[in-house]
Amino acid sequence: MSQQQTKLSDKDFKLLKREEMTVLGESGPLHPEFGNDVQDFVKFHVYDLNDTYLKSGISEDFNNANDAIQLKPGNDLRKIGFTRGDYKVKYFFYRRMAGADEVVLTKTVGDESGKIHSGNPQLTGEAMGEFYVDEDGKVFQGEKPPVNGQPSELDIKEYKFFIDEVSADRKEVRLAPQMINLDKYRDEFSSLSDEFGSYTSVKEIGSFMMGGGLTGLGKFGGIDSTGFQIDNKANGDPGFKHKYLDGTLEVTDAFTVGYTEHTNTNENDDWSLEDPIPTINVETNYDDNNVSTNSPVTFVTRRENGNTAPTQLSYYWDFGCGHQEVGGPVITHTYTIIGNMNVSVVINSPNFVDTVTLDTPLRVSNPIIPPLDPAPPAPPAPSSPLDGKIIYWDGNSETQGTPQKHSGVAVTTNTRFYVQSGHRRWITTGYNLGLLRDIRGLSGSLDVSLYTGLMNTLPIGPPIDGLTITGAPSPTLSDTGLDEPITDGYLLGSVGDTAEDDDTTDDTTDDTTDDTTDDTTDDTPNFVTVTLVNSPVNMQQSLAASKVRYSQPQGNSTTFVSTLDGASVEQQFAPNTMVTVSGESTHNVNNWNGWYPSPQFVLSERITTNNTHNFLASDNITLYAKVDSGQ
C-alpha cells in the first residue's frame, strides 16, 4: 500500500513500512559489524537441487568488504568433499555471545566445587594446570597416576550452558549454567539477558606535579551536543561498551561544574594533497603467462624501479574468472576453470584511485597428462591333455626314483593327484577323494597311471582339501578353486629308492591311503575296512531303525542287517576298490535321511541323501545311516 492511500504521517509511515536496508552492528548491542569480531563465524548447509539436505560445514573463507560479506561457496564445497555438480548452499551467520565448544577440567578446593583447574586460557582467563589421563579415561591432577586416591579425580565439563526447560508452546527456552565456579563464565551467562548496563566512572587524583588532576569526570561534547564522554579517564576505567552506542544515557544528580569555550580554527597554509598513486605494473610468476588449472599463480604489483608496490595502499583484485578478493600488493590465486583471464587490480589511496591490468591475459588450460602404457596382456594359463583327470604313480622306482607329492615327501601308489591347468594337485584325504569323484563323475577305473619321469613333468599345484571342493575359504591350504587357472606351480624331482636315500623321504602315511605305509618295492595290496553303522532308535531325536548292506563289488553282496540285528557291520576290501553300500528304513512310515561321516549327524557334513552310495575304498572309512521317525 502506498502512502497516498493512508492518513499516516511521513514519520509513522516509515516506522511501519520498513523497506530501507540497514547494516546490523553499526552501533548498539550488535556492534561491531559482522566479520569484525573474533567470535564471528559462518555456518553453511548444502542441499541438492530438490532441496534435499546433504551436509554442513563451517566457512573459514569469507571477507568483510565495505558493507558486504564476501563468501566463497566453491571453496566451501570443495573443503567438505564436493568437487563437481550443482548444489544449493544456505549460509547462516553467528556470533558467539557466551560459552564455547570446548571442555574444561574442574576440581573441588575446600568447600568450593567447580573451580577451574585447566582449560583454554583465552577462554577461561586462568592458567592451564597439569593433568594426567589414565587408561579408563579418568583425569587427575598432576603429571603422574594417583597414589592411594591422591590427587583426586578432576571433573570434565563442557564450557556451555544447557537448556533447563522448554515452554509449552516451544517458543521459549530457559538456560542454566554448568557447575563451573568462574566469574568470567558467570558474567557471560548474565550478559545473555543483560539489556541494560550501569556505568560508574573511576575517580582518581593524578599527580599535580605531572600535570594531573581529578580523573573520571564526565562532560558533553559541546553546546547543543548530545555526545557524552569521560574527560581524562583513569587508567583502570574500561569506559562505555560499544553495545551502548545509540542507547539512552541516564545521568543522575548531574550538575554543571564548568564549561569550555570553542577554540577558533584556522586553515593550515602548509597543508597539501597527498601524492598521486605512482605508476604500477602487474606481473606473474609465469614468464609466458601460461598456467595449468589447480596450479597456484602469484601476482605482484611493482613500481617502475622494480620494487614491490607500497603496502599502505588498498588493493582490490579481479582474477578474471569471476572471483574478486581484497588483498595486498602480492597475492596468490588458483584457477579451477580454463580460458583467457583478464586480471586487474583497483588500487586506492585516501584521495586517489587507479586500475591496473595484466598486459597479456593469463591463459589457463588443463595440465597435459601423458597416456599410460597399456598393461601387457596376462599370459594364458598352462594346460595339459590330462586336465580334469585323476592320476597316480605306477610304482616303478628302479630307473628314475620315486616322485614327490610335496617337497621332501615321496608318493605311494595310493597317492592321488587331480590335474588342473597342467598342474598336479595332491588330494589330501580319501574322504576328499570320494567327494571329488562324486562331483566330477570320475570313477576309479578312469584313474591314469604315470611313470616317474612323466609325472615329474607336471608342476606341483596347491593341494586339495574339503574346503577347496566346497568352495569355502581355507585358513591353512590354498583358496584356489577347482576351475580357477593355476600359474604359480613348481617342479619337483624324484627321491631315491635305496637305503642311502632315506634322508630325503619320510614314512608319513599318505592321507589318501590306508594307515599302512606303501612299500615302494612291493605292491602287495593291503586291505581297507568299510564299516556301516545302523541308525539308532532314539525317540528323543526322532530316530528310527535302519537296515544296511554292501551291494558292490559283485560277488561280495551281503544281505541287509537291521538295527535290531546289529548296531554295525564291517567288511574288508582291496585298496582302491569301488564299493557300493545301501541303506533303508525298516518301516515304510519312516523316512531315509542319508549317510553321515559321524554319529553326531551334522547336516552340513551329510555325505549324500541317497540310500545307495558309491565310493573308492582307498582308506578305512565308517558310514553312519540315519532314518527319521515318521510317527
Secondary structure per residue as TSV (DSSP state, phi and psi in degrees):
chain	resnum	aa	ss	phi	psi
A	1	M	-	360.0	131.9
A	2	S	-	-80.6	164.3
A	3	Q	G	-67.8	-30.4
A	4	Q	G	-64.0	-21.2
A	5	Q	G	-90.6	3.5
A	6	T	S	-123.4	169.7
A	7	K	-	-104.6	18.1
A	8	L	-	-79.0	149.1
A	9	S	-	-74.9	166.6
A	10	D	H	-57.4	-42.7
A	11	K	H	-65.2	-46.8
A	12	D	H	-67.4	-36.3
A	13	F	H	-62.4	-43.1
A	14	K	H	-67.8	-32.2
A	15	L	H	-68.9	-37.4
A	16	L	H	-83.0	-34.0
A	17	K	S	-100.9	79.0
A	18	R	-	-84.7	85.7
A	19	E	-	-103.6	-16.6
A	20	E	S	-74.0	141.4
A	21	M	-	-81.0	136.0
A	22	T	-	-124.1	154.9
A	23	V	-	-99.5	116.0
A	24	L	T	-69.9	138.9
A	25	G	T	94.2	-0.6
A	26	E	S	-61.8	-30.7
A	27	S	S	-160.9	176.0
A	28	G	G	82.3	-166.0
A	29	P	G	-65.9	-17.8
A	30	L	G	-90.4	0.4
A	31	H	-	-63.6	142.7
A	32	P	S	-85.0	179.6
A	33	E	-	-61.0	153.7
A	34	F	T	-59.0	137.8
A	35	G	T	97.9	-13.5
A	36	N	S	-103.1	6.8
A	37	D	S	-119.3	136.8
A	38	V	T	-63.9	-16.4
A	39	Q	T	-88.7	1.1
A	40	D	E	-80.7	140.9
A	41	F	E	-152.2	157.9
A	42	V	E	-117.7	128.5
A	43	K	E	-112.6	144.9
A	44	F	E	-135.8	150.8
A	45	H	E	-119.0	140.8
A	46	V	E	-109.7	132.6
A	47	Y	E	-127.7	156.0
A	48	D	-	-82.4	-178.1
A	49	L	T	-69.6	-10.0
A	50	N	T	-99.8	16.3
A	51	D	-	63.5	28.8
A	52	T	-	-88.8	124.5
A	53	Y	E	-64.1	135.4
A	54	L	E	-114.7	-52.1
A	55	K	E	-165.6	162.8
A	56	S	E	-128.7	163.6
A	57	G	E	-164.2	169.8
A	58	I	E	-105.3	123.9
A	59	S	E	-82.8	125.5
A	60	E	-	-113.1	14.2
A	61	D	-	-129.1	68.2
A	62	F	-	-137.6	154.4
A	63	N	E	-126.8	148.8
A	64	N	E	-102.4	95.7
A	65	A	E	-109.6	119.2
A	66	N	T	54.3	-120.6
A	67	D	T	-105.2	24.6
A	68	A	E	-134.9	149.4
A	69	I	E	-97.5	117.6
A	70	Q	E	-91.3	119.4
A	71	L	-	-106.1	159.0
A	72	K	-	-130.5	79.3
A	73	P	H	-58.6	-35.9
A	74	G	H	-60.0	-45.9
A	75	N	H	-65.0	-39.1
A	76	D	H	-64.6	-42.6
A	77	L	H	-65.2	-43.1
A	78	R	H	-65.0	-33.0
A	79	K	H	-62.8	-34.5
A	80	I	T	-101.3	16.3
A	81	G	T	102.5	4.7
A	82	F	-	-98.3	113.8
A	83	T	-	-112.1	-20.9
A	84	R	S	-141.0	155.4
A	85	G	S	110.9	175.3
A	86	D	-	-108.7	131.5
A	87	Y	-	-140.5	160.9
A	88	K	E	-106.9	134.2
A	89	V	E	-122.6	124.1
A	90	K	E	-109.8	129.8
A	91	Y	E	-106.9	143.9
A	92	F	E	-131.7	135.0
A	93	F	E	-110.5	125.3
A	94	Y	E	-127.2	152.0
A	95	R	E	-133.5	123.6
A	96	R	-	-68.6	119.3
A	97	M	-	-97.9	-30.6
A	98	A	S	-163.6	155.0
A	99	G	-	73.2	178.3
A	100	A	-	-166.2	160.0
A	101	D	S	-83.5	55.8
A	102	E	-	-138.2	164.0
A	103	V	E	-114.7	154.8
A	104	V	E	-130.2	156.6
A	105	L	E	-104.8	128.3
A	106	T	E	-119.6	161.0
A	107	K	E	-143.3	170.5
A	108	T	E	-107.8	124.2
A	109	V	E	-118.7	109.4
A	110	G	T	64.8	-123.1
A	111	D	T	-93.6	0.6
A	112	E	E	-102.6	121.4
A	113	S	E	-103.5	163.1
A	114	G	E	78.4	15.2
A	115	K	E	-71.9	138.5
A	116	I	E	-68.3	126.2
A	117	H	E	-103.7	-41.2
A	118	S	E	-155.0	143.2
A	119	G	S	176.5	176.0
A	120	N	-	-61.1	116.6
A	121	P	H	-60.5	-33.0
A	122	Q	H	-66.2	-23.1
A	123	L	H	-90.6	-44.8
A	124	T	H	-94.8	-23.6
A	125	G	S	76.4	8.5
A	126	E	S	-116.3	151.5
A	127	A	-	-69.7	149.1
A	128	M	-	-79.7	131.1
A	129	G	-	-93.3	156.3
A	130	E	-	-72.9	144.7
A	131	F	E	-148.1	160.3
A	132	Y	E	-129.0	136.3
A	133	V	E	-114.3	121.9
A	134	D	-	-85.8	-179.4
A	135	E	T	-68.8	-16.6
A	136	D	T	-89.9	4.2
A	137	G	S	84.2	6.3
A	138	K	-	-82.2	147.0
A	139	V	E	-115.2	135.1
A	140	F	E	-131.1	158.4
A	141	Q	E	-68.4	151.6
A	142	G	S	90.1	-173.6
A	143	E	S	-110.5	0.7
A	144	K	S	-128.5	161.5
A	145	P	-	-60.7	150.8
A	146	P	-	-69.1	151.3
A	147	V	B	-121.7	123.3
A	148	N	T	54.6	39.9
A	149	G	T	79.3	5.6
A	150	Q	B	-123.1	136.6
A	151	P	S	-74.0	170.1
A	152	S	-	-76.5	163.5
A	153	E	B	-73.5	142.6
A	154	L	-	-91.1	153.4
A	155	D	E	-95.9	137.5
A	156	I	E	-99.8	119.5
A	157	K	E	-131.1	145.1
A	158	E	E	-80.7	137.5
A	159	Y	S	-80.9	59.7
A	160	K	S	-133.7	177.8
A	161	F	E	-118.5	144.5
A	162	F	E	-109.7	156.3
A	163	I	E	-78.4	114.5
A	164	D	E	-86.7	-32.9
A	165	E	E	-159.0	147.0
A	166	V	E	-118.1	134.0
A	167	S	-	-66.8	161.7
A	168	A	T	-61.7	-37.0
A	169	D	T	-84.3	2.6
A	170	R	S	58.5	31.3
A	171	K	S	-109.3	-10.2
A	172	E	-	-134.5	146.3
A	173	V	E	-129.0	152.2
A	174	R	E	-112.2	123.1
A	175	L	E	-93.5	153.4
A	176	A	E	-141.0	148.8
A	177	P	E	-83.7	160.6
A	178	Q	-	-73.2	170.9
A	179	M	S	-81.1	70.7
A	180	I	-	-118.8	115.3
A	181	N	B	-90.9	78.9
A	182	L	-	-145.4	125.4
A	183	D	H	-60.8	-41.3
A	184	K	H	-61.4	-39.8
A	185	Y	H	-65.5	-43.6
A	186	R	H	-68.2	-36.0
A	187	D	H	-64.8	-39.3
A	188	E	H	-62.2	-39.8
A	189	F	H	-65.2	-41.8
A	190	S	H	-66.3	-32.8
A	191	S	H	-68.6	-18.2
A	192	L	T	-63.4	-32.1
A	193	S	T	-113.3	16.6
A	194	D	-	-87.3	94.8
A	195	E	-	-87.8	-17.9
A	196	F	-	-124.8	157.4
A	197	G	-	-144.2	144.3
A	198	S	-	-112.2	143.8
A	199	Y	-	-134.3	129.4
A	200	T	-	-122.8	119.1
A	201	S	-	-67.9	149.9
A	202	V	-	-87.2	121.3
A	203	K	-	-105.2	128.7
A	204	E	E	-140.3	163.7
A	205	I	E	-107.4	113.3
A	206	G	-	-79.7	174.5
A	207	S	-	-75.3	117.6
A	208	F	G	-68.6	-25.1
A	209	M	G	-67.0	-26.5
A	210	M	G	-101.2	15.8
A	211	G	T	85.1	12.4
A	212	G	-	-84.7	-174.9
A	213	G	-	-175.4	-155.4
A	214	L	E	-74.3	124.6
A	215	T	E	-104.3	163.5
A	216	G	-	89.5	14.3
A	217	L	E	-90.4	139.9
A	218	G	E	-101.0	157.8
A	219	K	E	-156.8	158.5
A	220	F	E	-82.7	161.7
A	221	G	S	-69.4	-22.2
A	222	G	S	165.9	-173.0
A	223	I	T	-63.3	131.8
A	224	D	T	60.4	17.4
A	225	S	-	-95.5	140.6
A	226	T	-	-94.7	-4.3
A	227	G	-	-74.5	138.9
A	228	F	E	-131.0	138.0
A	229	Q	E	-146.4	162.7
A	230	I	E	-91.3	118.5
A	231	D	E	-83.4	126.7
A	232	N	S	58.2	66.4
A	233	K	-	-71.5	141.2
A	234	A	-	-68.9	155.9
A	235	N	T	-61.8	-35.0
A	236	G	T	-90.2	9.3
A	237	D	-	-91.9	116.1
A	238	P	-	-71.0	-17.9
A	239	G	-	76.1	-169.3
A	240	F	-	-74.2	145.3
A	241	K	-	-83.2	154.2
A	242	H	G	-62.3	-29.1
A	243	K	G	-70.5	-11.0
A	244	Y	G	-83.0	-8.4
A	245	L	T	-59.7	140.7
A	246	D	T	67.1	10.1
A	247	G	S	-89.0	-175.9
A	248	T	-	-99.3	126.0
A	249	L	-	-100.9	123.5
A	250	E	-	-110.9	119.0
A	251	V	-	-109.8	118.9
A	252	T	S	-96.5	146.2
A	253	D	S	55.0	43.2
A	254	A	-	-86.9	143.0
A	255	F	-	-154.2	156.9
A	256	T	-	-80.6	129.3
A	257	V	-	-112.6	-4.7
A	258	G	-	162.9	177.9
A	259	Y	-	-150.1	162.0
A	260	T	-	-123.5	131.0
A	261	E	-	-75.4	153.8
A	262	H	-	-69.1	136.0
A	263	T	-	-83.4	134.8
A	264	N	-	-69.6	142.2
A	265	T	-	-115.5	140.3
A	266	N	-	-124.7	148.8
A	267	E	-	-68.9	137.1
A	268	N	-	-85.5	110.1
A	269	D	T	-68.6	-19.2
A	270	D	T	-86.3	-6.6
A	271	W	-	-74.6	141.6
A	272	S	-	-140.4	154.6
A	273	L	-	-63.3	148.0
A	274	E	-	-62.2	159.0
A	275	D	-	-65.0	147.3
A	276	P	-	-68.0	166.9
A	277	I	-	-65.0	129.6
A	278	P	-	-69.4	169.3
A	279	T	-	-67.2	126.4
A	280	I	E	-131.4	140.1
A	281	N	E	-118.3	158.6
A	282	V	E	-110.1	131.5
A	283	E	E	-126.0	161.9
A	284	T	E	-123.0	169.4
A	285	N	S	-85.1	10.6
A	286	Y	-	-115.4	115.3
A	287	D	T	-60.8	-38.9
A	288	D	T	-94.4	4.3
A	289	N	-	58.5	26.9
A	290	N	E	-107.5	128.9
A	291	V	E	-144.4	153.0
A	292	S	E	-97.0	155.0
A	293	T	T	-60.1	151.7
A	294	N	T	64.2	15.9
A	295	S	-	-108.4	126.5
A	296	P	E	-63.3	137.4
A	297	V	E	-117.4	127.6
A	298	T	E	-102.2	124.7
A	299	F	E	-105.7	135.1
A	300	V	E	-129.2	130.4
A	301	T	E	-95.1	129.0
A	302	R	E	-127.0	148.4
A	303	R	E	-80.4	173.2
A	304	E	T	-62.8	-28.2
A	305	N	T	-81.7	4.0
A	306	G	S	91.4	-10.0
A	307	N	-	-75.7	152.5
A	308	T	B	-64.3	142.8
A	309	A	-	-60.3	157.2
A	310	P	-	-61.0	141.2
A	311	T	T	-79.4	-13.7
A	312	Q	T	-72.8	-15.9
A	313	L	S	-82.8	164.8
A	314	S	E	-101.7	135.6
A	315	Y	E	-124.8	122.8
A	316	Y	E	-117.5	108.7
A	317	W	E	-93.2	142.1
A	318	D	E	-123.9	111.6
A	319	F	-	-84.9	2.8
A	320	G	S	82.0	-3.6
A	321	C	S	-109.0	12.1
A	322	G	S	93.8	3.4
A	323	H	-	-111.0	128.7
A	324	Q	E	-121.2	154.3
A	325	E	E	-158.1	139.4
A	326	V	E	-84.8	129.7
A	327	G	E	-153.0	-156.0
A	328	G	-	-110.2	-164.1
A	329	P	S	-68.9	-17.9
A	330	V	E	-125.2	130.4
A	331	I	E	-148.7	153.3
A	332	T	E	-121.9	138.8
A	333	H	E	-140.9	144.6
A	334	T	E	-115.4	125.6
A	335	Y	-	-91.4	140.7
A	336	T	-	-114.2	-3.7
A	337	I	S	-121.9	161.9
A	338	I	-	-102.6	163.1
A	339	G	E	133.8	-179.7
A	340	N	E	-91.2	123.4
A	341	M	E	-107.2	118.1
A	342	N	-	-88.1	99.8
A	343	V	-	-90.5	135.4
A	344	S	E	-145.4	163.2
A	345	V	E	-142.8	132.3
A	346	V	E	-95.6	122.3
A	347	I	E	-108.2	128.0
A	348	N	E	-121.9	140.0
A	349	S	-	-120.5	175.9
A	350	P	S	-56.0	-28.7
A	351	N	S	-126.8	-2.0
A	352	F	-	-134.1	158.2
A	353	V	E	-143.7	142.9
A	354	D	E	-146.6	147.2
A	355	T	E	-117.6	126.7
A	356	V	E	-120.5	134.9
A	357	T	E	-117.3	156.2
A	358	L	-	-69.8	131.0
A	359	D	S	-56.6	-44.5
A	360	T	S	-117.7	130.9
A	361	P	-	-55.6	145.0
A	362	L	E	-78.3	125.2
A	363	R	E	-98.0	114.3
A	364	V	E	-107.4	127.8
A	365	S	E	-137.3	164.9
A	366	N	-	-73.3	145.6
A	367	P	-	-65.5	146.1
A	368	I	-	-82.7	119.5
A	369	I	-	-108.2	117.5
A	370	P	-	-63.7	142.3
A	371	P	-	-64.9	144.9
A	372	L	-	-76.6	141.0
A	373	D	-	-65.2	133.1
A	374	P	-	-63.0	139.6
A	375	A	-	-66.3	137.8
A	376	P	-	-63.7	145.5
A	377	P	-	-62.9	144.8
A	378	A	-	-66.4	136.6
A	379	P	-	-65.0	145.1
A	380	P	-	-65.1	144.1
A	381	A	-	-65.8	141.5
A	382	P	-	-66.0	162.4
A	383	S	-	-148.4	168.9
A	384	S	-	-150.7	149.8
A	385	P	T	-59.9	-17.5
A	386	L	T	-87.5	0.8
A	387	D	T	-54.9	132.0
A	388	G	T	87.8	0.6
A	389	K	-	-101.6	157.7
A	390	I	E	-102.4	127.2
A	391	I	E	-120.8	159.8
A	392	Y	E	-149.7	165.2
A	393	W	E	-82.3	144.2
A	394	D	-	-79.3	-6.6
A	395	G	-	88.6	-1.9
A	396	N	-	-90.6	110.0
A	397	S	-	-114.1	9.6
A	398	E	T	-68.6	-36.3
A	399	T	T	-102.3	-38.3
A	400	Q	T	-122.5	10.1
A	401	G	-	78.9	-166.1
A	402	T	B	-109.4	131.5
A	403	P	-	-64.2	164.7
A	404	Q	E	-111.2	139.9
A	405	K	E	-84.7	-30.4
A	406	H	E	-154.9	173.8
A	407	S	T	-54.9	119.2
A	408	G	T	86.1	-1.1
A	409	V	E	-122.1	119.7
A	410	A	E	-80.3	155.7
A	411	V	-	-84.7	167.2
A	412	T	-	-120.6	177.0
A	413	T	T	-70.3	-12.6
A	414	N	T	-94.4	-8.1
A	415	T	-	-69.7	133.9
A	416	R	-	-119.7	139.3
A	417	F	E	-121.3	147.7
A	418	Y	E	-108.3	128.6
A	419	V	E	-90.5	124.9
A	420	Q	E	-143.3	126.4
A	421	S	T	52.0	39.1
A	422	G	T	73.3	10.2
A	423	H	E	-113.7	148.9
A	424	R	E	-100.2	125.8
A	425	R	E	-110.9	119.7
A	426	W	E	-68.4	129.9
A	427	I	B	-90.1	116.9
A	428	T	-	-72.2	-32.2
A	429	T	-	-138.5	161.0
A	430	G	H	-64.9	-33.5
A	431	Y	H	-62.6	-44.1
A	432	N	H	-65.8	-34.2
A	433	L	H	-61.9	-42.8
A	434	G	H	-63.7	-41.3
A	435	L	H	-60.6	-45.3
A	436	L	H	-62.5	-41.6
A	437	R	H	-62.6	-40.8
A	438	D	H	-62.7	-46.8
A	439	I	H	-78.4	-24.2
A	440	R	H	-99.9	-7.7
A	441	G	T	66.6	39.6
A	442	L	-	-109.2	104.3
A	443	S	-	-80.5	162.8
A	444	G	G	-62.6	-26.1
A	445	S	G	-68.5	-15.4
A	446	L	G	-93.8	-2.5
A	447	D	-	-61.7	142.7
A	448	V	E	-106.8	127.8
A	449	S	E	-92.1	132.9
A	450	L	E	-127.6	143.1
A	451	Y	-	-81.0	169.0
A	452	T	H	-55.0	-53.9
A	453	G	H	-60.1	-38.4
A	454	L	H	-71.9	-38.8
A	455	M	H	-65.7	-34.8
A	456	N	T	-72.8	-9.9
A	457	T	T	-76.0	-13.1
A	458	L	S	-94.4	119.4
A	459	P	-	-66.8	154.7
A	460	I	B	-77.7	128.1
A	461	G	-	-103.7	-179.7
A	462	P	-	-64.8	143.0
A	463	P	-	-66.0	165.6
A	464	I	B	-113.9	120.6
A	465	D	-	-115.3	-174.1
A	466	G	H	-63.9	-35.9
A	467	L	H	-67.8	-32.9
A	468	T	H	-61.6	-40.5
A	469	I	H	-70.8	-39.8
A	470	T	H	-81.1	-12.5
A	471	G	T	88.5	5.6
A	472	A	-	-82.2	151.0
A	473	P	-	-62.6	136.8
A	474	S	-	-105.2	124.3
A	475	P	S	-77.4	-16.9
A	476	T	S	-116.3	-32.6
A	477	L	S	-109.8	-162.9
A	478	S	-	-80.3	147.9
A	479	D	-	-88.5	4.2
A	480	T	-	-68.3	121.4
A	481	G	-	-74.6	174.3
A	482	L	T	-74.7	-13.0
A	483	D	T	-115.6	7.1
A	484	E	S	-88.6	146.5
A	485	P	-	-68.7	144.4
A	486	I	-	-116.9	124.0
A	487	T	-	-125.0	-3.1
A	488	D	-	-119.0	37.3
A	489	G	-	-78.5	177.1
A	490	Y	B	-143.8	149.7
A	491	L	-	-88.5	144.3
A	492	L	-	-126.4	138.8
A	493	G	-	-81.0	-166.7
A	494	S	-	-100.8	161.3
A	495	V	B	-106.0	149.3
A	496	G	-	-68.7	168.9
A	497	D	S	-114.9	14.1
A	498	T	S	-107.1	172.1
A	499	A	G	-63.8	-30.8
A	500	E	G	-66.2	-18.7
A	501	D	G	-94.2	11.3
A	502	D	G	-61.9	-26.3
A	503	D	G	-70.4	-20.2
A	504	T	G	-97.7	0.1
A	505	T	-	-124.5	170.3
A	506	D	-	-138.0	168.3
A	507	D	-	-100.1	19.3
A	508	T	-	-61.9	129.3
A	509	T	-	-69.0	129.3
A	510	D	-	-64.4	132.3
A	511	D	T	-65.4	-14.2
A	512	T	T	-95.2	4.5
A	513	T	S	-116.5	-172.1
A	514	D	-	-81.0	-172.3
A	515	D	S	-81.5	1.1
A	516	T	S	-103.6	141.0
A	517	T	-	-73.7	133.1
A	518	D	-	-72.6	128.1
A	519	D	-	-83.6	115.1
A	520	T	T	-69.4	-12.2
A	521	T	T	-103.1	-3.9
A	522	D	-	-140.7	113.5
A	523	D	-	-91.4	23.6
A	524	T	-	-61.7	121.7
A	525	P	-	-72.0	142.6
A	526	N	-	-90.7	172.9
A	527	F	-	-107.2	147.0
A	528	V	E	-113.9	147.5
A	529	T	E	-107.3	128.7
A	530	V	E	-111.3	117.0
A	531	T	E	-109.5	133.2
A	532	L	E	-113.2	127.0
A	533	V	E	-111.4	125.9
A	534	N	-	-70.3	155.0
A	535	S	-	-66.0	127.3
A	536	P	-	-74.0	149.8
A	537	V	-	-85.9	106.5
A	538	N	B	-136.7	103.1
A	539	M	T	-69.4	-30.0
A	540	Q	T	-65.1	-34.5
A	541	Q	T	-97.2	7.8
A	542	S	T	57.5	42.9
A	543	L	B	-102.7	141.7
A	544	A	-	-122.5	168.8
A	545	A	-	-70.4	153.1
A	546	S	E	-130.4	175.9
A	547	K	E	-140.1	137.9
A	548	V	E	-131.8	158.1
A	549	R	E	-162.5	168.4
A	550	Y	E	-97.0	126.3
A	551	S	E	-101.7	-25.2
A	552	Q	E	-135.7	156.0
A	553	P	S	-73.6	163.6
A	554	Q	T	-59.4	142.8
A	555	G	T	93.4	-18.7
A	556	N	-	-112.9	10.1
A	557	S	-	-60.6	142.3
A	558	T	-	-119.3	168.1
A	559	T	-	-84.7	162.3
A	560	F	-	-65.9	139.3
A	561	V	E	-117.2	122.5
A	562	S	E	-91.6	171.0
A	563	T	T	-59.3	-36.6
A	564	L	T	-72.5	-27.4
A	565	D	T	-84.4	-28.6
A	566	G	-	-173.5	138.4
A	567	A	S	-67.1	-31.4
A	568	S	E	-156.3	161.8
A	569	V	E	-134.6	154.7
A	570	E	E	-141.9	156.7
A	571	Q	E	-153.4	146.2
A	572	Q	E	-99.9	144.9
A	573	F	E	-136.1	159.1
A	574	A	-	-67.0	147.2
A	575	P	T	-55.2	146.0
A	576	N	T	63.8	34.2
A	577	T	E	-93.7	135.4
A	578	M	E	-79.0	116.1
A	579	V	E	-113.1	141.3
A	580	T	E	-121.1	129.7
A	581	V	E	-120.9	154.8
A	582	S	E	-132.4	150.9
A	583	G	E	-145.3	150.2
A	584	E	E	-147.1	161.8
A	585	S	E	-81.5	155.0
A	586	T	S	-81.8	-17.3
A	587	H	S	-134.4	147.9
A	588	N	T	-65.3	-24.1
A	589	V	T	-74.9	-16.8
A	590	N	S	-91.9	152.1
A	591	N	E	-111.7	133.4
A	592	W	E	-71.6	129.1
A	593	N	E	-98.8	-45.8
A	594	G	E	150.8	-178.2
A	595	W	E	-102.1	138.7
A	596	Y	E	-128.6	155.5
A	597	P	S	-85.9	-6.8
A	598	S	S	-148.4	158.6
A	599	P	T	-74.4	-2.9
A	600	Q	T	-79.1	-14.3
A	601	F	-	52.9	52.4
A	602	V	-	-74.1	122.5
A	603	L	G	-60.0	-38.6
A	604	S	G	-68.1	-15.3
A	605	E	G	-101.1	2.8
A	606	R	-	-56.8	130.4
A	607	I	-	-75.2	-47.6
A	608	T	B	-161.9	152.3
A	609	T	S	-89.9	-12.0
A	610	N	S	-69.7	146.1
A	611	N	S	-79.3	-16.9
A	612	T	E	-107.6	129.6
A	613	H	E	-131.6	127.1
A	614	N	E	-107.4	136.6
A	615	F	E	-160.0	161.6
A	616	L	E	-90.5	117.6
A	617	A	E	-82.7	82.3
A	618	S	-	-102.6	-3.4
A	619	D	S	-155.4	157.2
A	620	N	-	-57.4	136.6
A	621	I	E	-147.1	145.8
A	622	T	E	-123.4	127.3
A	623	L	E	-112.8	134.4
A	624	Y	E	-110.6	122.4
A	625	A	E	-85.0	146.1
A	626	K	E	-134.7	129.9
A	627	V	E	-125.9	129.3
A	628	D	E	-88.2	134.3
A	629	S	-	-71.0	133.7
A	630	G	-	-92.6	2.3
A	631	Q	-	-104.2	360.0
